[in-house]
Amino acid sequence: MIHTFISHGYHIVVDTYSGGVHLVDPPSFQAVEWINREFPDNPIQGLADENWASLARDLALEFPNLTAGDLEGIREEIRSLVDEGSLFSRDTYADLSLDLTQRKTQVKALCLNVAHTCNLDCDYCFASQGKYHGERAIMSLKVAKQAIDFLIENSGSHRNLDIDFFGGEPMLNWDVVKETVAYADSQAEKYNKNFRYTFTTNGLLLDKEVGDFLNQHMHNVVLSLDGRKEVHDRLRHRIDGRGSYDTIVPKFQNFVRSRGDKEYYIRGTYTGKNPDFYQDILHMANLGLHRLSMEPVIGDPEEDYMLSEKDLPILEAQYDLLTDEMLRRDRLADEVIRKGGSVEDMDDRDRPFVFYHFMMNLDGGPCIYKRISGCGSGTEYMAVTPWGDLYPCHQFVGDENFTVGNVFEGIQKDAIIKDFKTCNTYSRPECQDCWARLYCSGGCAANAYHASGTIQGTVPFSCELFRKRMECALTLKVDQMVRQNQ
């Protein structure tokens, strides 16, 4: 399976199963498209003399400067790529998806919902203002320690284990966060494990003392900000209706400056109230926040802030604008470096930034099992409530149909776990003809469930946006490679 597209002047060919990404000239691009259209199951047949002659005549008419030698060179290059397995490659991974259903459950990541309460009252919160459609609650240290013990006991051969402190707002249970980190670290050497911590916060309680602890112990910190003041405050406000932008932005700027080269992300949500979300990303980058994430809202389609298929044209245009701006900044940074300057000294309005959903590793990337099954919800990753109940992930918390056990007695509902083991890009019929299937791994099980009623479903709106993001990401990678080879 291949995918061809033109973006920002580049003619790009993507081979789904090999992961090959090819930058080609326009005649080669048209040749590949023709072979894919006429001989998708047998590309070599399209290169046979009698078939190639027909294509060569059409190419010669459209590109009159091509010589006979040029045309033959195009054919030989395509043949070479087919022979090496990087173009029109075969799907050799289907059987691996069956292996995944038989794998032993080994948990390597927990989302600790240390606080089912929050100091904000965000309209679109999937966690129902932090309560997860239940009672407000705070996780005790006893439950937190038992969660660490459960993770160690069920981690099998995994050495690197991840803990995400989540809520609600986890700073409302700050002492337990700190004591949990101390306890996990005390167990790490004993069991030959390495703990990595992530902390997600709305930032209202962020101060220097908290920041120092986060910088010392957290592998990643996720800071919630939706962009421009009027956009952020519209849906992310306090209980009394006051906005939070003016309070948190200076805190975030100070924290990011103190963070150095450690990982963090500013995580935003765009909605029907700000379909021009590129302006929000640009706003945050210009504030000196250079590691950004912005995702479409998920929720009740009846809400007036929800997005729908009618918004796709403007949303896709926003991703193109974002790509334009990132290309401009990356190229400008190259020029600064060539002149002996430093990216860190660039003005924030020109300095390059990272956009999480455009990140892509074409050299190594995730292993094929990860490409097939995705985040591992319900198998490698689980969420823990303040009472110690286990759920497949944080987005299922509160739905008793998905309680799989608890940290004291372990996993008790193997049938649910088995369902999640079968949840991958090969189990969804809608994924079978999608060129991006090994980039998204079938998508988010929780989003699929809430939109379609089954974890094996898909969300067409989200699929379309994901494919657009991948085209933009590939464009940036191609441009990077071109610049490196200049």
Contacts in CASP RR format, 6 or more apart in sequence:
PFRMAT RR
TARGET T0000
AUTHOR 0000-0000-0000
METHOD contacts of the structure
MODEL  1
MIHTFISHGYHIVVDTYSGGVHLVDPPSFQAVEWINREFPDNPIQGLADE
NWASLARDLALEFPNLTAGDLEGIREEIRSLVDEGSLFSRDTYADLSLDL
TQRKTQVKALCLNVAHTCNLDCDYCFASQGKYHGERAIMSLKVAKQAIDF
LIENSGSHRNLDIDFFGGEPMLNWDVVKETVAYADSQAEKYNKNFRYTFT
TNGLLLDKEVGDFLNQHMHNVVLSLDGRKEVHDRLRHRIDGRGSYDTIVP
KFQNFVRSRGDKEYYIRGTYTGKNPDFYQDILHMANLGLHRLSMEPVIGD
PEEDYMLSEKDLPILEAQYDLLTDEMLRRDRLADEVIRKGGSVEDMDDRD
RPFVFYHFMMNLDGGPCIYKRISGCGSGTEYMAVTPWGDLYPCHQFVGDE
NFTVGNVFEGIQKDAIIKDFKTCNTYSRPECQDCWARLYCSGGCAANAYH
ASGTIQGTVPFSCELFRKRMECALTLKVDQMVRQNQ
1 15 0 8 1.000
1 16 0 8 1.000
1 17 0 8 1.000
1 91 0 8 1.000
1 433 0 8 1.000
1 435 0 8 1.000
2 13 0 8 1.000
2 14 0 8 1.000
2 15 0 8 1.000
2 16 0 8 1.000
2 32 0 8 1.000
2 36 0 8 1.000
2 87 0 8 1.000
2 88 0 8 1.000
2 435 0 8 1.000
3 13 0 8 1.000
3 14 0 8 1.000
3 16 0 8 1.000
3 435 0 8 1.000
3 436 0 8 1.000
4 11 0 8 1.000
4 12 0 8 1.000
4 13 0 8 1.000
4 14 0 8 1.000
4 29 0 8 1.000
4 32 0 8 1.000
4 33 0 8 1.000
4 36 0 8 1.000
5 12 0 8 1.000
5 14 0 8 1.000
5 471 0 8 1.000
6 12 0 8 1.000
6 29 0 8 1.000
7 323 0 8 1.000
7 471 0 8 1.000
7 472 0 8 1.000
7 474 0 8 1.000
7 475 0 8 1.000
8 323 0 8 1.000
8 324 0 8 1.000
8 327 0 8 1.000
8 475 0 8 1.000
8 479 0 8 1.000
10 23 0 8 1.000
10 475 0 8 1.000
10 478 0 8 1.000
10 479 0 8 1.000
11 23 0 8 1.000
11 24 0 8 1.000
11 25 0 8 1.000
11 26 0 8 1.000
11 28 0 8 1.000
11 29 0 8 1.000
12 21 0 8 1.000
12 22 0 8 1.000
12 23 0 8 1.000
12 24 0 8 1.000
12 471 0 8 1.000
12 474 0 8 1.000
12 475 0 8 1.000
12 478 0 8 1.000
13 21 0 8 1.000
13 22 0 8 1.000
13 24 0 8 1.000
13 29 0 8 1.000
13 32 0 8 1.000
13 87 0 8 1.000
14 20 0 8 1.000
14 21 0 8 1.000
14 22 0 8 1.000
14 435 0 8 1.000
14 474 0 8 1.000
15 21 0 8 1.000
15 22 0 8 1.000
15 85 0 8 1.000
15 86 0 8 1.000
15 87 0 8 1.000
15 88 0 8 1.000
15 89 0 8 1.000
16 89 0 8 1.000
16 91 0 8 1.000
16 435 0 8 1.000
16 436 0 8 1.000
16 437 0 8 1.000
16 438 0 8 1.000
17 89 0 8 1.000
17 90 0 8 1.000
17 91 0 8 1.000
17 92 0 8 1.000
17 93 0 8 1.000
17 438 0 8 1.000
18 85 0 8 1.000
18 86 0 8 1.000
18 87 0 8 1.000
18 89 0 8 1.000
19 86 0 8 1.000
19 89 0 8 1.000
19 362 0 8 1.000
19 438 0 8 1.000
20 86 0 8 1.000
20 87 0 8 1.000
20 362 0 8 1.000
21 362 0 8 1.000
21 474 0 8 1.000
21 477 0 8 1.000
21 478 0 8 1.000
22 81 0 8 1.000
22 86 0 8 1.000
22 87 0 8 1.000
23 478 0 8 1.000
23 481 0 8 1.000
23 482 0 8 1.000
24 32 0 8 1.000
26 63 0 8 1.000
27 59 0 8 1.000
27 62 0 8 1.000
27 63 0 8 1.000
27 66 0 8 1.000
27 70 0 8 1.000
27 71 0 8 1.000
27 74 0 8 1.000
28 74 0 8 1.000
28 77 0 8 1.000
28 78 0 8 1.000
30 59 0 8 1.000
30 62 0 8 1.000
31 55 0 8 1.000
31 59 0 8 1.000
31 74 0 8 1.000
31 75 0 8 1.000
31 78 0 8 1.000
32 78 0 8 1.000
32 87 0 8 1.000
34 55 0 8 1.000
34 58 0 8 1.000
35 43 0 8 1.000
35 46 0 8 1.000
35 47 0 8 1.000
35 55 0 8 1.000
35 78 0 8 1.000
35 88 0 8 1.000
36 43 0 8 1.000
36 88 0 8 1.000
38 46 0 8 1.000
38 51 0 8 1.000
39 45 0 8 1.000
39 46 0 8 1.000
39 51 0 8 1.000
40 88 0 8 1.000
43 78 0 8 1.000
43 82 0 8 1.000
43 87 0 8 1.000
43 88 0 8 1.000
44 79 0 8 1.000
44 82 0 8 1.000
45 51 0 8 1.000
46 52 0 8 1.000
46 55 0 8 1.000
47 75 0 8 1.000
47 78 0 8 1.000
47 79 0 8 1.000
47 82 0 8 1.000
52 75 0 8 1.000
56 71 0 8 1.000
56 75 0 8 1.000
59 66 0 8 1.000
59 71 0 8 1.000
59 74 0 8 1.000
60 66 0 8 1.000
60 71 0 8 1.000
78 87 0 8 1.000
81 87 0 8 1.000
82 88 0 8 1.000
93 368 0 8 1.000
93 372 0 8 1.000
93 426 0 8 1.000
93 438 0 8 1.000
94 426 0 8 1.000
96 368 0 8 1.000
96 369 0 8 1.000
96 372 0 8 1.000
97 372 0 8 1.000
97 373 0 8 1.000
97 424 0 8 1.000
97 425 0 8 1.000
97 426 0 8 1.000
97 427 0 8 1.000
100 369 0 8 1.000
100 372 0 8 1.000
100 373 0 8 1.000
100 421 0 8 1.000
100 422 0 8 1.000
100 424 0 8 1.000
101 418 0 8 1.000
101 421 0 8 1.000
101 422 0 8 1.000
102 421 0 8 1.000
103 379 0 8 1.000
103 421 0 8 1.000
105 154 0 8 1.000
105 379 0 8 1.000
105 411 0 8 1.000
105 417 0 8 1.000
105 421 0 8 1.000
106 154 0 8 1.000
106 155 0 8 1.000
106 156 0 8 1.000
106 157 0 8 1.000
106 158 0 8 1.000
106 380 0 8 1.000
107 150 0 8 1.000
107 151 0 8 1.000
107 154 0 8 1.000
107 155 0 8 1.000
107 158 0 8 1.000
107 379 0 8 1.000
107 380 0 8 1.000
107 381 0 8 1.000
107 382 0 8 1.000
108 151 0 8 1.000
108 155 0 8 1.000
108 158 0 8 1.000
108 160 0 8 1.000
108 161 0 8 1.000
108 162 0 8 1.000
108 380 0 8 1.000
108 381 0 8 1.000
109 161 0 8 1.000
109 162 0 8 1.000
109 163 0 8 1.000
109 164 0 8 1.000
109 380 0 8 1.000
109 381 0 8 1.000
109 382 0 8 1.000
110 147 0 8 1.000
110 150 0 8 1.000
110 151 0 8 1.000
110 162 0 8 1.000
110 163 0 8 1.000
110 164 0 8 1.000
110 381 0 8 1.000
110 382 0 8 1.000
110 383 0 8 1.000
110 384 0 8 1.000
111 164 0 8 1.000
111 166 0 8 1.000
111 381 0 8 1.000
111 382 0 8 1.000
111 383 0 8 1.000
111 384 0 8 1.000
111 393 0 8 1.000
111 394 0 8 1.000
112 139 0 8 1.000
112 144 0 8 1.000
112 147 0 8 1.000
112 163 0 8 1.000
112 164 0 8 1.000
112 165 0 8 1.000
112 166 0 8 1.000
112 180 0 8 1.000
112 383 0 8 1.000
112 384 0 8 1.000
113 132 0 8 1.000
113 139 0 8 1.000
113 166 0 8 1.000
113 167 0 8 1.000
113 168 0 8 1.000
113 383 0 8 1.000
113 384 0 8 1.000
113 385 0 8 1.000
113 386 0 8 1.000
113 394 0 8 1.000
113 397 0 8 1.000
114 138 0 8 1.000
114 139 0 8 1.000
114 144 0 8 1.000
114 165 0 8 1.000
114 166 0 8 1.000
114 167 0 8 1.000
114 170 0 8 1.000
114 173 0 8 1.000
114 176 0 8 1.000
114 177 0 8 1.000
114 180 0 8 1.000
114 386 0 8 1.000
115 130 0 8 1.000
115 137 0 8 1.000
115 138 0 8 1.000
115 139 0 8 1.000
115 167 0 8 1.000
115 168 0 8 1.000
115 169 0 8 1.000
115 170 0 8 1.000
115 171 0 8 1.000
115 172 0 8 1.000
115 173 0 8 1.000
115 386 0 8 1.000
116 127 0 8 1.000
116 130 0 8 1.000
116 131 0 8 1.000
116 132 0 8 1.000
116 134 0 8 1.000
116 135 0 8 1.000
116 136 0 8 1.000
116 137 0 8 1.000
116 138 0 8 1.000
116 167 0 8 1.000
116 168 0 8 1.000
116 385 0 8 1.000
116 386 0 8 1.000
117 130 0 8 1.000
117 131 0 8 1.000
117 136 0 8 1.000
117 137 0 8 1.000
117 138 0 8 1.000
117 168 0 8 1.000
117 169 0 8 1.000
117 172 0 8 1.000
118 125 0 8 1.000
118 127 0 8 1.000
118 129 0 8 1.000
118 130 0 8 1.000
118 167 0 8 1.000
118 168 0 8 1.000
118 169 0 8 1.000
118 172 0 8 1.000
118 202 0 8 1.000
119 169 0 8 1.000
119 172 0 8 1.000
119 202 0 8 1.000
119 204 0 8 1.000
119 205 0 8 1.000
119 238 0 8 1.000
119 239 0 8 1.000
120 129 0 8 1.000
120 169 0 8 1.000
120 202 0 8 1.000
120 204 0 8 1.000
120 236 0 8 1.000
120 237 0 8 1.000
120 238 0 8 1.000
120 239 0 8 1.000
120 244 0 8 1.000
121 129 0 8 1.000
121 237 0 8 1.000
121 238 0 8 1.000
121 239 0 8 1.000
121 241 0 8 1.000
122 129 0 8 1.000
122 235 0 8 1.000
122 236 0 8 1.000
122 237 0 8 1.000
123 235 0 8 1.000
123 303 0 8 1.000
123 305 0 8 1.000
124 235 0 8 1.000
124 269 0 8 1.000
124 271 0 8 1.000
124 297 0 8 1.000
124 299 0 8 1.000
124 303 0 8 1.000
124 305 0 8 1.000
126 298 0 8 1.000
126 299 0 8 1.000
126 395 0 8 1.000
127 167 0 8 1.000
127 168 0 8 1.000
127 394 0 8 1.000
127 397 0 8 1.000
128 134 0 8 1.000
129 168 0 8 1.000
130 136 0 8 1.000
130 167 0 8 1.000
130 168 0 8 1.000
130 169 0 8 1.000
132 385 0 8 1.000
132 397 0 8 1.000
132 398 0 8 1.000
133 398 0 8 1.000
134 398 0 8 1.000
137 385 0 8 1.000
137 386 0 8 1.000
137 387 0 8 1.000
138 172 0 8 1.000
138 173 0 8 1.000
138 176 0 8 1.000
138 386 0 8 1.000
139 173 0 8 1.000
139 176 0 8 1.000
139 384 0 8 1.000
139 385 0 8 1.000
139 386 0 8 1.000
139 388 0 8 1.000
140 176 0 8 1.000
140 386 0 8 1.000
141 176 0 8 1.000
141 179 0 8 1.000
141 180 0 8 1.000
141 183 0 8 1.000
143 384 0 8 1.000
143 386 0 8 1.000
143 387 0 8 1.000
143 388 0 8 1.000
143 407 0 8 1.000
144 176 0 8 1.000
144 179 0 8 1.000
144 180 0 8 1.000
144 183 0 8 1.000
145 180 0 8 1.000
145 183 0 8 1.000
146 388 0 8 1.000
146 407 0 8 1.000
146 408 0 8 1.000
147 180 0 8 1.000
147 384 0 8 1.000
147 388 0 8 1.000
147 407 0 8 1.000
148 163 0 8 1.000
148 180 0 8 1.000
148 183 0 8 1.000
148 184 0 8 1.000
148 187 0 8 1.000
149 187 0 8 1.000
149 407 0 8 1.000
150 407 0 8 1.000
150 410 0 8 1.000
151 161 0 8 1.000
151 163 0 8 1.000
152 161 0 8 1.000
152 187 0 8 1.000
152 191 0 8 1.000
152 193 0 8 1.000
154 410 0 8 1.000
154 411 0 8 1.000
155 161 0 8 1.000
155 193 0 8 1.000
158 380 0 8 1.000
159 192 0 8 1.000
159 193 0 8 1.000
159 194 0 8 1.000
160 193 0 8 1.000
160 194 0 8 1.000
160 196 0 8 1.000
161 193 0 8 1.000
161 194 0 8 1.000
161 195 0 8 1.000
161 196 0 8 1.000
162 195 0 8 1.000
162 196 0 8 1.000
162 197 0 8 1.000
162 198 0 8 1.000
162 219 0 8 1.000
163 180 0 8 1.000
163 184 0 8 1.000
163 195 0 8 1.000
163 196 0 8 1.000
163 197 0 8 1.000
163 198 0 8 1.000
164 197 0 8 1.000
164 198 0 8 1.000
164 199 0 8 1.000
164 200 0 8 1.000
165 177 0 8 1.000
165 180 0 8 1.000
165 197 0 8 1.000
165 198 0 8 1.000
165 199 0 8 1.000
165 200 0 8 1.000
166 200 0 8 1.000
166 383 0 8 1.000
166 394 0 8 1.000
167 200 0 8 1.000
169 201 0 8 1.000
169 202 0 8 1.000
169 204 0 8 1.000
169 205 0 8 1.000
170 177 0 8 1.000
170 199 0 8 1.000
170 200 0 8 1.000
170 201 0 8 1.000
171 177 0 8 1.000
171 201 0 8 1.000
171 203 0 8 1.000
171 204 0 8 1.000
171 205 0 8 1.000
171 206 0 8 1.000
171 210 0 8 1.000
172 205 0 8 1.000
174 205 0 8 1.000
174 210 0 8 1.000
177 199 0 8 1.000
178 213 0 8 1.000
181 195 0 8 1.000
181 197 0 8 1.000
181 217 0 8 1.000
184 195 0 8 1.000
184 197 0 8 1.000
185 195 0 8 1.000
187 193 0 8 1.000
188 194 0 8 1.000
188 195 0 8 1.000
196 219 0 8 1.000
196 220 0 8 1.000
197 217 0 8 1.000
197 218 0 8 1.000
197 219 0 8 1.000
197 220 0 8 1.000
198 218 0 8 1.000
198 219 0 8 1.000
198 220 0 8 1.000
198 221 0 8 1.000
198 222 0 8 1.000
199 214 0 8 1.000
199 218 0 8 1.000
199 220 0 8 1.000
199 221 0 8 1.000
199 222 0 8 1.000
200 221 0 8 1.000
200 222 0 8 1.000
200 224 0 8 1.000
200 267 0 8 1.000
201 221 0 8 1.000
201 222 0 8 1.000
201 223 0 8 1.000
201 224 0 8 1.000
202 224 0 8 1.000
202 236 0 8 1.000
202 244 0 8 1.000
202 248 0 8 1.000
203 223 0 8 1.000
203 224 0 8 1.000
203 247 0 8 1.000
203 248 0 8 1.000
203 251 0 8 1.000
203 252 0 8 1.000
204 244 0 8 1.000
204 247 0 8 1.000
204 248 0 8 1.000
206 248 0 8 1.000
206 251 0 8 1.000
206 252 0 8 1.000
206 255 0 8 1.000
207 251 0 8 1.000
208 254 0 8 1.000
208 258 0 8 1.000
211 255 0 8 1.000
211 258 0 8 1.000
212 258 0 8 1.000
214 221 0 8 1.000
214 255 0 8 1.000
215 258 0 8 1.000
215 259 0 8 1.000
215 260 0 8 1.000
215 262 0 8 1.000
218 262 0 8 1.000
219 262 0 8 1.000
219 263 0 8 1.000
220 263 0 8 1.000
220 264 0 8 1.000
220 265 0 8 1.000
221 255 0 8 1.000
221 259 0 8 1.000
221 262 0 8 1.000
221 263 0 8 1.000
221 264 0 8 1.000
221 265 0 8 1.000
222 264 0 8 1.000
222 265 0 8 1.000
222 267 0 8 1.000
222 293 0 8 1.000
223 248 0 8 1.000
223 252 0 8 1.000
223 255 0 8 1.000
223 264 0 8 1.000
223 265 0 8 1.000
223 266 0 8 1.000
223 267 0 8 1.000
224 236 0 8 1.000
224 266 0 8 1.000
224 267 0 8 1.000
224 268 0 8 1.000
225 232 0 8 1.000
225 245 0 8 1.000
225 248 0 8 1.000
225 249 0 8 1.000
225 252 0 8 1.000
225 266 0 8 1.000
225 267 0 8 1.000
225 268 0 8 1.000
225 284 0 8 1.000
225 289 0 8 1.000
226 232 0 8 1.000
226 235 0 8 1.000
226 236 0 8 1.000
226 268 0 8 1.000
226 269 0 8 1.000
226 270 0 8 1.000
226 274 0 8 1.000
226 280 0 8 1.000
227 268 0 8 1.000
227 280 0 8 1.000
227 281 0 8 1.000
227 283 0 8 1.000
227 284 0 8 1.000
228 274 0 8 1.000
228 279 0 8 1.000
228 280 0 8 1.000
228 283 0 8 1.000
229 245 0 8 1.000
229 246 0 8 1.000
231 273 0 8 1.000
231 274 0 8 1.000
231 280 0 8 1.000
232 243 0 8 1.000
232 244 0 8 1.000
232 245 0 8 1.000
233 243 0 8 1.000
233 244 0 8 1.000
233 245 0 8 1.000
234 273 0 8 1.000
235 269 0 8 1.000
235 271 0 8 1.000
235 273 0 8 1.000
235 305 0 8 1.000
236 243 0 8 1.000
236 244 0 8 1.000
236 245 0 8 1.000
237 243 0 8 1.000
237 244 0 8 1.000
238 244 0 8 1.000
249 287 0 8 1.000
252 266 0 8 1.000
252 287 0 8 1.000
252 289 0 8 1.000
253 287 0 8 1.000
253 288 0 8 1.000
253 289 0 8 1.000
255 264 0 8 1.000
256 264 0 8 1.000
256 288 0 8 1.000
256 289 0 8 1.000
256 290 0 8 1.000
263 291 0 8 1.000
264 291 0 8 1.000
265 291 0 8 1.000
265 292 0 8 1.000
265 293 0 8 1.000
265 356 0 8 1.000
266 284 0 8 1.000
266 289 0 8 1.000
266 291 0 8 1.000
266 292 0 8 1.000
266 293 0 8 1.000
267 293 0 8 1.000
267 294 0 8 1.000
267 295 0 8 1.000
268 280 0 8 1.000
268 292 0 8 1.000
268 293 0 8 1.000
268 294 0 8 1.000
268 295 0 8 1.000
269 294 0 8 1.000
269 295 0 8 1.000
269 296 0 8 1.000
269 297 0 8 1.000
270 277 0 8 1.000
270 280 0 8 1.000
270 294 0 8 1.000
270 295 0 8 1.000
270 296 0 8 1.000
270 297 0 8 1.000
270 307 0 8 1.000
271 296 0 8 1.000
271 297 0 8 1.000
271 305 0 8 1.000
271 306 0 8 1.000
271 307 0 8 1.000
272 297 0 8 1.000
272 305 0 8 1.000
272 306 0 8 1.000
272 307 0 8 1.000
272 311 0 8 1.000
273 305 0 8 1.000
274 280 0 8 1.000
275 307 0 8 1.000
275 311 0 8 1.000
275 314 0 8 1.000
275 315 0 8 1.000
275 318 0 8 1.000
276 314 0 8 1.000
276 318 0 8 1.000
277 294 0 8 1.000
277 315 0 8 1.000
277 318 0 8 1.000
278 318 0 8 1.000
278 319 0 8 1.000
278 321 0 8 1.000
278 322 0 8 1.000
278 325 0 8 1.000
280 294 0 8 1.000
281 292 0 8 1.000
281 294 0 8 1.000
281 322 0 8 1.000
281 355 0 8 1.000
282 325 0 8 1.000
284 292 0 8 1.000
285 292 0 8 1.000
285 348 0 8 1.000
285 351 0 8 1.000
285 353 0 8 1.000
286 348 0 8 1.000
286 349 0 8 1.000
287 348 0 8 1.000
288 348 0 8 1.000
288 351 0 8 1.000
289 353 0 8 1.000
290 351 0 8 1.000
290 352 0 8 1.000
290 353 0 8 1.000
290 354 0 8 1.000
291 353 0 8 1.000
291 354 0 8 1.000
291 356 0 8 1.000
292 353 0 8 1.000
292 354 0 8 1.000
292 355 0 8 1.000
292 356 0 8 1.000
293 355 0 8 1.000
293 356 0 8 1.000
293 357 0 8 1.000
294 355 0 8 1.000
294 357 0 8 1.000
295 357 0 8 1.000
296 307 0 8 1.000
296 315 0 8 1.000
296 461 0 8 1.000
296 462 0 8 1.000
296 465 0 8 1.000
297 305 0 8 1.000
297 306 0 8 1.000
297 307 0 8 1.000
298 447 0 8 1.000
298 450 0 8 1.000
299 306 0 8 1.000
299 450 0 8 1.000
300 306 0 8 1.000
301 308 0 8 1.000
307 315 0 8 1.000
307 461 0 8 1.000
308 461 0 8 1.000
309 460 0 8 1.000
309 461 0 8 1.000
309 464 0 8 1.000
312 461 0 8 1.000
312 464 0 8 1.000
312 465 0 8 1.000
315 465 0 8 1.000
315 468 0 8 1.000
316 464 0 8 1.000
316 465 0 8 1.000
316 468 0 8 1.000
319 465 0 8 1.000
319 468 0 8 1.000
319 469 0 8 1.000
319 472 0 8 1.000
320 472 0 8 1.000
322 355 0 8 1.000
322 358 0 8 1.000
322 472 0 8 1.000
323 358 0 8 1.000
323 472 0 8 1.000
323 475 0 8 1.000
323 476 0 8 1.000
326 352 0 8 1.000
326 353 0 8 1.000
326 355 0 8 1.000
326 358 0 8 1.000
326 476 0 8 1.000
327 475 0 8 1.000
327 476 0 8 1.000
327 479 0 8 1.000
329 350 0 8 1.000
329 351 0 8 1.000
329 352 0 8 1.000
329 353 0 8 1.000
330 352 0 8 1.000
330 476 0 8 1.000
330 479 0 8 1.000
330 480 0 8 1.000
330 483 0 8 1.000
331 483 0 8 1.000
332 346 0 8 1.000
332 350 0 8 1.000
333 343 0 8 1.000
333 346 0 8 1.000
333 350 0 8 1.000
333 351 0 8 1.000
333 352 0 8 1.000
334 483 0 8 1.000
336 342 0 8 1.000
336 343 0 8 1.000
336 346 0 8 1.000
337 343 0 8 1.000
343 351 0 8 1.000
343 352 0 8 1.000
357 469 0 8 1.000
357 473 0 8 1.000
358 469 0 8 1.000
358 472 0 8 1.000
358 473 0 8 1.000
358 476 0 8 1.000
359 473 0 8 1.000
360 439 0 8 1.000
360 470 0 8 1.000
360 473 0 8 1.000
360 474 0 8 1.000
360 476 0 8 1.000
360 477 0 8 1.000
362 477 0 8 1.000
366 374 0 8 1.000
368 438 0 8 1.000
370 441 0 8 1.000
371 425 0 8 1.000
371 438 0 8 1.000
371 439 0 8 1.000
371 441 0 8 1.000
372 424 0 8 1.000
372 425 0 8 1.000
372 426 0 8 1.000
372 438 0 8 1.000
372 441 0 8 1.000
373 379 0 8 1.000
373 423 0 8 1.000
373 424 0 8 1.000
373 425 0 8 1.000
373 441 0 8 1.000
374 424 0 8 1.000
374 441 0 8 1.000
374 442 0 8 1.000
374 443 0 8 1.000
375 381 0 8 1.000
375 393 0 8 1.000
375 441 0 8 1.000
375 444 0 8 1.000
376 420 0 8 1.000
377 392 0 8 1.000
377 393 0 8 1.000
377 420 0 8 1.000
377 423 0 8 1.000
377 445 0 8 1.000
377 446 0 8 1.000
378 392 0 8 1.000
378 393 0 8 1.000
378 404 0 8 1.000
378 416 0 8 1.000
378 417 0 8 1.000
378 420 0 8 1.000
379 417 0 8 1.000
379 420 0 8 1.000
379 421 0 8 1.000
381 392 0 8 1.000
381 393 0 8 1.000
382 390 0 8 1.000
382 391 0 8 1.000
382 392 0 8 1.000
382 393 0 8 1.000
382 404 0 8 1.000
383 390 0 8 1.000
383 391 0 8 1.000
383 392 0 8 1.000
383 393 0 8 1.000
383 394 0 8 1.000
383 396 0 8 1.000
383 397 0 8 1.000
384 390 0 8 1.000
384 391 0 8 1.000
384 407 0 8 1.000
385 391 0 8 1.000
385 397 0 8 1.000
385 398 0 8 1.000
387 406 0 8 1.000
388 406 0 8 1.000
388 407 0 8 1.000
388 408 0 8 1.000
389 403 0 8 1.000
389 405 0 8 1.000
389 406 0 8 1.000
390 403 0 8 1.000
390 404 0 8 1.000
390 405 0 8 1.000
390 406 0 8 1.000
390 407 0 8 1.000
390 410 0 8 1.000
390 411 0 8 1.000
391 397 0 8 1.000
391 398 0 8 1.000
391 399 0 8 1.000
391 402 0 8 1.000
391 403 0 8 1.000
391 404 0 8 1.000
392 402 0 8 1.000
392 404 0 8 1.000
392 416 0 8 1.000
392 420 0 8 1.000
392 445 0 8 1.000
392 446 0 8 1.000
393 445 0 8 1.000
393 446 0 8 1.000
395 444 0 8 1.000
395 446 0 8 1.000
395 447 0 8 1.000
395 450 0 8 1.000
396 402 0 8 1.000
396 446 0 8 1.000
396 449 0 8 1.000
402 416 0 8 1.000
403 413 0 8 1.000
404 411 0 8 1.000
404 412 0 8 1.000
404 413 0 8 1.000
404 416 0 8 1.000
404 417 0 8 1.000
405 411 0 8 1.000
405 412 0 8 1.000
405 413 0 8 1.000
406 412 0 8 1.000
411 417 0 8 1.000
419 455 0 8 1.000
420 445 0 8 1.000
420 455 0 8 1.000
422 456 0 8 1.000
423 445 0 8 1.000
423 455 0 8 1.000
423 456 0 8 1.000
424 441 0 8 1.000
424 442 0 8 1.000
425 431 0 8 1.000
425 437 0 8 1.000
425 438 0 8 1.000
425 440 0 8 1.000
425 441 0 8 1.000
425 442 0 8 1.000
425 443 0 8 1.000
426 432 0 8 1.000
427 456 0 8 1.000
428 442 0 8 1.000
428 456 0 8 1.000
428 457 0 8 1.000
428 458 0 8 1.000
430 457 0 8 1.000
430 458 0 8 1.000
430 460 0 8 1.000
430 463 0 8 1.000
431 437 0 8 1.000
431 442 0 8 1.000
431 458 0 8 1.000
434 463 0 8 1.000
434 467 0 8 1.000
435 467 0 8 1.000
436 466 0 8 1.000
436 467 0 8 1.000
436 470 0 8 1.000
439 466 0 8 1.000
439 470 0 8 1.000
440 463 0 8 1.000
440 466 0 8 1.000
440 470 0 8 1.000
442 458 0 8 1.000
443 458 0 8 1.000
443 462 0 8 1.000
443 463 0 8 1.000
443 466 0 8 1.000
444 462 0 8 1.000
445 455 0 8 1.000
446 455 0 8 1.000
447 459 0 8 1.000
447 462 0 8 1.000
448 454 0 8 1.000
448 455 0 8 1.000
448 456 0 8 1.000
448 457 0 8 1.000
448 458 0 8 1.000
448 459 0 8 1.000
449 455 0 8 1.000
449 457 0 8 1.000
451 457 0 8 1.000
451 459 0 8 1.000
452 458 0 8 1.000
452 459 0 8 1.000
END
